Amino acid sequence: MVVLLGLTFCLLLLVRFYQPATHLMQHIVGTSLWQQLYGFFHVETALGREQLILMGIVLCCFLLALFIQLVGLWIISRFRRR
């Protein structure tokens, strides 16, 4: 659990302070698919848009951290079997 939270936090820091990751996030938010999410969730204010962007970033970082942790646990279990 602590590793998952730590990985999520590190990925959030990466999005915040690593310029290529920040530009990628801004590119994704500018797509028409993301704009359709605003309409789907009835987001009309700037604050609501910022909150939706933040929720998307946190959710993506969490899912990526979960994937990294699962792959790491799979690799560790493969070495322990030998």
C-alpha positions, 0 to 999 in steps of 0.5 A: 500500500505504501509503495503504491501511494509512493509511486503515485506521488512520484508520478504526480511530481513527475507530471508537475515538474518534468516539462515533457510530461506537463506538455503531454498532459496539456496536449491531452487536455486540449483534445476534442475527446477531453472537451467532450468530457466537460459536456458529459459531466456538465462542467461549465466553470473554470474551477470545474474544469480544473478539478476534472483535469486534476482528477484525471491526472491523479487517476492516470498516475494511480493506474500507472503506479498500480501497473508498475507495482503489479509488474514488479510483484510479478517479476519478484515472484518469478525470481523466487520460484527459481 
